[in-house]
Amino acid sequence: MLVAGLMFATMGVFVKLGAEHFGPAELALYRSIFSFVSVLALIAVRGGTLRTPRLGAHILRGVLGTTSLIAYFYAIAGLPLATAQTLNYTSPIFLAIATTVVLREAMSISLLTSILLGFAGVAILLQPSFQGGREAAAMLGLASGVLSAWAYLGVRTLGRLGEPDWRVLFYFGLIASIICAAWQLSTSTFHAITWGNAWMLAGVAIFGTLAQLAMTRAYRTGNTLVVGALSYSTILFATGFTLVLWNERLRPLEWLGMGIIVASGIIAVRSRAL
């Protein structure tokens, strides 16, 4: 999970660099195509059928996950990397709400505490962004966290229905590629890929896929509570990149809001693991 955290933060660096040359939907498209092709190659080597009786659930998960990914990339382009990562990592808070409402899971005191803490952290973190005129990017970052929660719930549901991980990844890559391509074509034209910017696309695609693989393995082989807590290492790595690469100094309110959100997320993960 620590490897996944570093890979996700590194992907964010390439997204932020690539945002100067490509639109967020374009960046999401190239990442999705790479992941899709990688999974397709894996299926070709190991075998397996792509037929599924759960196509509707895959499509719903794909739409939610893709929209979340595009919103996340928009946030990275317009906010300090650490802030965008933190807003995206509010997903455990909203996942706690979703599992209670949709799956009828019990709401414990600790889970309720994590939700209230999380919302307090979000309110604190958003203040500097709103004061700096970056309202749209901040709200899209928060929206990516909300949509990620529903996408994770879709993955959880598909797992309970017996769908293997590789099939879930395959259909997500396929659906995301189609949606991102349509999104980009409907809003603007594709930008030229040159030797000067191709390495940015490669970084987004490669590090995003490596992060996904490392995270999947961590959750499959490790303790859910420990892995869930270590997932917040992404924010730590992203903060380091923010300070070193862009010399962006976070305000005290941003540090406080990020700390509260991380604490609330860990409490939420622990509550679900008990």
Buried (B, 14 or more C-beta within 10 A) or exposed (E): BBBBBBBBBBBBBBBBBBBEBBBBBBBBBBBBBBBBBBBBEBBEEEEEEEEBEBEEBBBBBBBBBBBBBBBBBBBBBBBBBBBBBBBBBBBBBBBBBBBBEEEEEEBBEBBBBBBEBBBBBBEBBBBBBEEEEBEEBBBBBBBBBBBBBBBBBBBBBBEEEEBEBBBBBBBBBBBBBBBBBEBBEEEEEEEEBEEEBEEBBBBBBBBBBBBBBBBBBBBEEEEEBEBBBBBBBBBBBBBBBBBEEEEBEBBEBBBBBBBBBBBBBBBBBBBBEE
